[in-house]
Amino acid sequence: MIMSSQTERRRDFIGGSDARIVMGNDEAALIRLWSEKRGEIEPEDLSGNLVVQLGLATEELNRSWYEANTGQVITDIQKKVRHPALRWMGATLDGRIEGSDDAVFEAKFMLPWSFSEEAAAEKYMPQLQHNMWVMAVRTAVLSVITGGGKWVKILVHADPLYQHLIVTAERKFWRCVESGEQPELFGVEPPKPRLEAVRVVDMASSNAWAEFATIFTQTHQAHLDHEQAKAELKSLVPEDAKEAIGHGVRAKRSKTGAVSFNLMTPDPELSNAVV
């Protein structure tokens, strides 16, 4: 089978988009990727996939929009790199952001009805963590343009534990490519993204918020009184007492010296107990 030079290069390594499949839960996609890496089938033709083509068409706009709105400069556009030690591990970068960390930049297009910041970060987490590992950087920026005319910047930090799992899963996958053994799903959920808190949200229209806000307001002073009473009770527990009992309250001292309180069930036998 005759392969193009570009296809041959992609067959030589596992890239960031491949990491999403290796770490995903789609067995058919995993077997197809394995067959592609072995040269048994041609890569899937995505020229008729409108969403993919919109992503390609908006990459340049995404970069320029990011630079205009952040004042940061994107370099190394479409640069192909390999991990210095794991030669089967590589990345084709959408770019890097000039700065102290030279964060990995990833441009994506998403449909508005399937978009949320949490969903976007989770969907592309394997790709971002893979690329950060290859480039030995601690941060990545996901720049998303939606079909609804919205632009979102999401900062993602390196997760060493998840990166270790990615390397383990990809090493097993690559061994299967070399040996011909069919790979199996690795079965690891991506970590929940730690999103930067940047929004102020008006919850006035939420009935649930109104309900619990009322309870919070009504019980606030009682909570303060409760915490003050607990502190005073703790100060009254003798240093050599394992337990202190009285008036429906029991204090227990742990082996570390911490004192905890709980309400007692009425028990006639405790009525004459000496504290």
GITA-V66604 format. One record per residue. RES is the residue in one small letter. PHI is phi in radians with two decimals (* if undefined). BURIAL is 1 if it has 24 or more other C-alpha atoms within 12 Angstrom, else 0. D_LAST is the distance of its C-alpha to the last C-alpha in Angstrom with 1 decimal. Layout:
res:RES phi:PHI burial:BURIAL d_last:D_LAST
res:RES phi:PHI burial:BURIAL d_last:D_LAST
//
This chain:
res:m phi:* burial:0 d_last:87.7
res:i phi:-1.56 burial:0 d_last:88.5
res:m phi:-1.96 burial:0 d_last:85.5
res:s phi:-1.23 burial:0 d_last:85.7
res:s phi:-1.09 burial:0 d_last:84.6
res:q phi:-1.16 burial:0 d_last:81.6
res:t phi:-1.12 burial:0 d_last:80.5
res:e phi:-1.07 burial:0 d_last:80.9
res:r phi:-1.12 burial:0 d_last:78.7
res:r phi:-1.15 burial:1 d_last:76.0
res:r phi:-1.23 burial:1 d_last:76.2
res:d phi:-1.38 burial:1 d_last:75.5
res:f phi:-2.68 burial:1 d_last:71.9
res:i phi:-1.72 burial:1 d_last:68.8
res:g phi:-1.75 burial:1 d_last:68.4
res:g phi:-1.10 burial:1 d_last:65.7
res:s phi:-1.18 burial:1 d_last:66.9
res:d phi:-1.13 burial:1 d_last:67.1
res:a phi:-1.03 burial:1 d_last:63.4
res:r phi:-1.08 burial:1 d_last:62.5
res:i phi:-1.35 burial:1 d_last:64.3
res:v phi:-1.07 burial:1 d_last:62.9
res:m phi:-1.63 burial:1 d_last:59.3
res:g phi:-1.53 burial:1 d_last:60.0
res:n phi:-2.18 burial:0 d_last:59.9
res:d phi:-1.78 burial:0 d_last:63.6
res:e phi:-1.14 burial:0 d_last:65.1
res:a phi:-1.10 burial:0 d_last:68.6
res:a phi:-1.15 burial:1 d_last:68.4
res:l phi:-1.12 burial:1 d_last:67.1
res:i phi:-1.17 burial:1 d_last:70.0
res:r phi:-1.13 burial:1 d_last:72.5
res:l phi:-1.07 burial:1 d_last:71.3
res:w phi:-1.05 burial:1 d_last:71.5
res:s phi:-1.15 burial:1 d_last:75.1
res:e phi:-1.13 burial:1 d_last:76.0
res:k phi:-1.14 burial:1 d_last:74.8
res:r phi:-1.46 burial:1 d_last:76.8
res:g phi:1.38 burial:1 d_last:79.9
res:e phi:-1.45 burial:0 d_last:80.3
res:i phi:-2.40 burial:0 d_last:80.2
res:e phi:-1.35 burial:0 d_last:80.9
res:p phi:-1.00 burial:1 d_last:77.9
res:e phi:-1.04 burial:0 d_last:77.3
res:d phi:-1.42 burial:0 d_last:79.7
res:l phi:-1.81 burial:0 d_last:77.6
res:s phi:-1.14 burial:0 d_last:80.6
res:g phi:-1.71 burial:0 d_last:80.2
res:n phi:-1.61 burial:0 d_last:76.5
res:l phi:-1.10 burial:0 d_last:76.4
res:v phi:-1.11 burial:0 d_last:72.8
res:v phi:-1.08 burial:0 d_last:73.4
res:q phi:-1.16 burial:0 d_last:76.6
res:l phi:-1.12 burial:1 d_last:74.9
res:g phi:-1.08 burial:1 d_last:72.4
res:l phi:-1.15 burial:1 d_last:75.3
res:a phi:-1.21 burial:0 d_last:77.2
res:t phi:-1.73 burial:1 d_last:74.4
res:e phi:-1.05 burial:1 d_last:73.3
res:e phi:-1.13 burial:1 d_last:75.5
res:l phi:-1.06 burial:0 d_last:74.5
res:n phi:-1.03 burial:1 d_last:70.8
res:r phi:-1.09 burial:1 d_last:71.3
res:s phi:-1.16 burial:0 d_last:73.3
res:w phi:-1.16 burial:1 d_last:70.8
res:y phi:-1.08 burial:1 d_last:67.9
res:e phi:-1.08 burial:0 d_last:69.8
res:a phi:-1.16 burial:0 d_last:70.9
res:n phi:-1.60 burial:0 d_last:67.3
res:t phi:-2.04 burial:0 d_last:65.5
res:g phi:1.36 burial:0 d_last:68.1
res:q phi:-1.65 burial:0 d_last:67.4
res:v phi:-1.91 burial:0 d_last:70.3
res:i phi:-1.78 burial:1 d_last:70.4
res:t phi:-2.12 burial:0 d_last:72.3
res:d phi:0.92 burial:0 d_last:73.1
res:i phi:-1.21 burial:1 d_last:74.0
res:q phi:1.03 burial:0 d_last:74.6
res:k phi:-1.33 burial:0 d_last:74.3
res:k phi:-1.71 burial:1 d_last:74.1
res:v phi:-2.32 burial:1 d_last:71.8
res:r phi:-2.18 burial:1 d_last:70.6
res:h phi:-1.13 burial:1 d_last:67.4
res:p phi:-1.10 burial:0 d_last:68.5
res:a phi:-1.91 burial:0 d_last:67.3
res:l phi:-1.65 burial:0 d_last:67.1
res:r phi:-1.21 burial:0 d_last:70.6
res:w phi:-1.48 burial:1 d_last:70.1
res:m phi:-2.00 burial:1 d_last:67.6
res:g phi:-2.52 burial:1 d_last:69.1
res:a phi:-2.78 burial:1 d_last:69.0
res:t phi:-1.95 burial:1 d_last:71.5
res:l phi:-1.42 burial:1 d_last:69.9
res:d phi:-1.22 burial:1 d_last:70.3
res:g phi:2.76 burial:1 d_last:69.8
res:r phi:-2.27 burial:1 d_last:67.6
res:i phi:-1.70 burial:1 d_last:66.3
res:e phi:-1.05 burial:0 d_last:67.4
res:g phi:2.79 burial:0 d_last:64.6
res:s phi:-1.12 burial:0 d_last:62.2
res:d phi:-1.87 burial:0 d_last:61.1
res:d phi:0.88 burial:0 d_last:64.2
res:a phi:-1.00 burial:1 d_last:62.2
res:v phi:-1.23 burial:1 d_last:63.7
res:f phi:-1.94 burial:1 d_last:65.2
res:e phi:-2.30 burial:1 d_last:65.5
res:a phi:-1.81 burial:1 d_last:67.5
res:k phi:-2.38 burial:1 d_last:67.0
res:f phi:-2.02 burial:1 d_last:68.3
res:m phi:-2.34 burial:1 d_last:66.2
res:l phi:-1.29 burial:0 d_last:66.9
res:p phi:-1.11 burial:0 d_last:65.0
res:w phi:-1.37 burial:0 d_last:63.7
res:s phi:-1.95 burial:0 d_last:62.1
res:f phi:-1.78 burial:1 d_last:60.7
res:s phi:-2.62 burial:0 d_last:57.3
res:e phi:-1.07 burial:1 d_last:56.1
res:e phi:-1.12 burial:1 d_last:53.4
res:a phi:-1.14 burial:1 d_last:56.0
res:a phi:-1.13 burial:1 d_last:58.6
res:a phi:-1.12 burial:1 d_last:56.3
res:e phi:-1.22 burial:1 d_last:55.1
res:k phi:-1.07 burial:1 d_last:58.7
res:y phi:-1.75 burial:1 d_last:60.1
res:m phi:-1.01 burial:1 d_last:57.1
res:p phi:-1.03 burial:1 d_last:58.8
res:q phi:-1.14 burial:1 d_last:62.0
res:l phi:-1.15 burial:1 d_last:60.2
res:q phi:-1.16 burial:1 d_last:58.1
res:h phi:-1.03 burial:1 d_last:61.1
res:n phi:-1.15 burial:1 d_last:63.2
res:m phi:-1.11 burial:1 d_last:60.6
res:w phi:-1.14 burial:1 d_last:60.4
res:v phi:-1.06 burial:1 d_last:64.2
res:m phi:-1.58 burial:1 d_last:64.4
res:a phi:0.97 burial:1 d_last:61.4
res:v phi:-2.11 burial:1 d_last:60.0
res:r phi:-1.79 burial:1 d_last:56.5
res:t phi:-2.44 burial:1 d_last:57.3
res:a phi:-2.43 burial:1 d_last:59.6
res:v phi:-2.11 burial:1 d_last:60.7
res:l phi:-1.77 burial:1 d_last:61.5
res:s phi:-1.87 burial:1 d_last:64.0
res:v phi:-2.03 burial:1 d_last:64.4
res:i phi:-1.92 burial:1 d_last:67.2
res:t phi:-1.82 burial:1 d_last:66.9
res:g phi:-1.15 burial:0 d_last:69.7
res:g phi:-1.60 burial:0 d_last:68.2
res:g phi:1.39 burial:0 d_last:69.2
res:k phi:-1.97 burial:0 d_last:65.7
res:w phi:-2.08 burial:1 d_last:65.0
res:v phi:-2.34 burial:1 d_last:61.6
res:k phi:-1.87 burial:1 d_last:60.6
res:i phi:-2.14 burial:1 d_last:57.7
res:l phi:-1.62 burial:1 d_last:56.3
res:v phi:-2.16 burial:1 d_last:54.9
res:h phi:-1.72 burial:1 d_last:53.3
res:a phi:-1.10 burial:1 d_last:53.9
res:d phi:-2.05 burial:1 d_last:51.4
res:p phi:-0.99 burial:0 d_last:51.7
res:l phi:-1.14 burial:0 d_last:50.0
res:y phi:-1.17 burial:1 d_last:52.3
res:q phi:-1.09 burial:1 d_last:55.3
res:h phi:-1.07 burial:0 d_last:54.6
res:l phi:-1.16 burial:1 d_last:54.7
res:i phi:-1.09 burial:1 d_last:57.9
res:v phi:-1.06 burial:1 d_last:59.6
res:t phi:-1.08 burial:0 d_last:58.5
res:a phi:-1.15 burial:1 d_last:59.8
res:e phi:-1.22 burial:1 d_last:63.0
res:r phi:-1.10 burial:1 d_last:63.7
res:k phi:-1.10 burial:1 d_last:63.5
res:f phi:-1.10 burial:1 d_last:65.7
res:w phi:-1.18 burial:1 d_last:68.3
res:r phi:-1.09 burial:0 d_last:68.4
res:c phi:-1.16 burial:0 d_last:69.3
res:v phi:-1.07 burial:1 d_last:72.0
res:e phi:-1.31 burial:0 d_last:73.5
res:s phi:-1.58 burial:0 d_last:73.2
res:g phi:1.60 burial:0 d_last:74.0
res:e phi:-1.26 burial:0 d_last:70.9
res:q phi:-1.23 burial:0 d_last:69.6
res:p phi:-1.34 burial:1 d_last:66.3
res:e phi:-2.10 burial:1 d_last:63.2
res:l phi:-1.05 burial:1 d_last:60.7
res:f phi:-1.42 burial:1 d_last:58.0
res:g phi:1.28 burial:0 d_last:55.4
res:v phi:-2.16 burial:0 d_last:53.2
res:e phi:-1.31 burial:0 d_last:52.1
res:p phi:-1.19 burial:1 d_last:52.6
res:p phi:-1.16 burial:1 d_last:49.6
res:k phi:-1.17 burial:0 d_last:48.7
res:p phi:-1.18 burial:1 d_last:50.5
res:r phi:-1.66 burial:0 d_last:48.7
res:l phi:-1.47 burial:0 d_last:50.8
res:e phi:-1.21 burial:0 d_last:51.1
res:a phi:-1.41 burial:0 d_last:49.7
res:v phi:-2.26 burial:0 d_last:52.7
res:r phi:-1.82 burial:0 d_last:52.8
res:v phi:-1.91 burial:0 d_last:51.5
res:v phi:-1.96 burial:0 d_last:51.2
res:d phi:-1.54 burial:0 d_last:51.4
res:m phi:-1.74 burial:0 d_last:49.1
res:a phi:-1.07 burial:0 d_last:50.2
res:s phi:-1.52 burial:0 d_last:52.1
res:s phi:-1.56 burial:0 d_last:49.2
res:n phi:-1.17 burial:0 d_last:47.7
res:a phi:-1.11 burial:0 d_last:44.7
res:w phi:-1.07 burial:0 d_last:44.0
res:a phi:-1.07 burial:0 d_last:44.4
res:e phi:-1.09 burial:0 d_last:41.9
res:f phi:-1.33 burial:0 d_last:39.1
res:a phi:-1.16 burial:0 d_last:40.0
res:t phi:-1.14 burial:0 d_last:39.4
res:i phi:-1.09 burial:0 d_last:35.9
res:f phi:-1.04 burial:0 d_last:35.1
res:t phi:-1.13 burial:0 d_last:36.3
res:q phi:-1.21 burial:0 d_last:34.5
res:t phi:-1.77 burial:0 d_last:31.1
res:h phi:-1.08 burial:0 d_last:31.4
res:q phi:-1.16 burial:0 d_last:29.7
res:a phi:-1.08 burial:0 d_last:26.8
res:h phi:-1.13 burial:0 d_last:26.4
res:l phi:-1.09 burial:0 d_last:26.4
res:d phi:-1.10 burial:0 d_last:23.8
res:h phi:-1.08 burial:0 d_last:21.6
res:e phi:-1.12 burial:0 d_last:22.0
res:q phi:-1.17 burial:0 d_last:21.3
res:a phi:-1.13 burial:0 d_last:18.0
res:k phi:-1.10 burial:0 d_last:17.0
res:a phi:-1.13 burial:0 d_last:18.0
res:e phi:-1.19 burial:0 d_last:16.1
res:l phi:-1.07 burial:1 d_last:12.8
res:k phi:-1.06 burial:1 d_last:13.5
res:s phi:-1.22 burial:0 d_last:14.2
res:l phi:-1.53 burial:0 d_last:10.8
res:v phi:-1.28 burial:1 d_last:9.1
res:p phi:-1.02 burial:0 d_last:9.3
res:e phi:-1.08 burial:0 d_last:12.4
res:d phi:-1.67 burial:0 d_last:11.4
res:a phi:-1.59 burial:0 d_last:8.5
res:k phi:-1.37 burial:0 d_last:10.2
res:e phi:-2.43 burial:1 d_last:8.0
res:a phi:-2.31 burial:1 d_last:5.5
res:i phi:-2.26 burial:1 d_last:5.8
res:g phi:2.93 burial:1 d_last:7.2
res:h phi:0.94 burial:0 d_last:10.8
res:g phi:1.45 burial:0 d_last:12.5
res:v phi:-2.16 burial:1 d_last:11.4
res:r phi:-2.06 burial:1 d_last:10.1
res:a phi:-1.91 burial:1 d_last:10.4
res:k phi:-2.15 burial:1 d_last:12.0
res:r phi:-1.77 burial:0 d_last:13.6
res:s phi:-1.40 burial:0 d_last:17.1
res:k phi:-1.11 burial:0 d_last:19.2
res:t phi:-1.50 burial:0 d_last:20.9
res:g phi:1.73 burial:0 d_last:17.9
res:a phi:-1.29 burial:0 d_last:18.1
res:v phi:-1.87 burial:1 d_last:15.1
res:s phi:-2.11 burial:0 d_last:15.8
res:f phi:-2.17 burial:1 d_last:14.6
res:n phi:-2.60 burial:0 d_last:15.6
res:l phi:-1.39 burial:0 d_last:15.7
res:m phi:-1.62 burial:0 d_last:14.3
res:t phi:-1.34 burial:0 d_last:16.9
res:p phi:-0.90 burial:0 d_last:16.4
res:d phi:-2.47 burial:0 d_last:15.4
res:p phi:-0.99 burial:0 d_last:15.5
res:e phi:-1.18 burial:0 d_last:13.8
res:l phi:-1.58 burial:0 d_last:10.4
res:s phi:-1.12 burial:0 d_last:10.9
res:n phi:-1.82 burial:0 d_last:9.6
res:a phi:-1.16 burial:0 d_last:6.5
res:v phi:-1.75 burial:0 d_last:3.8
res:v phi:-1.49 burial:0 d_last:0.0
//
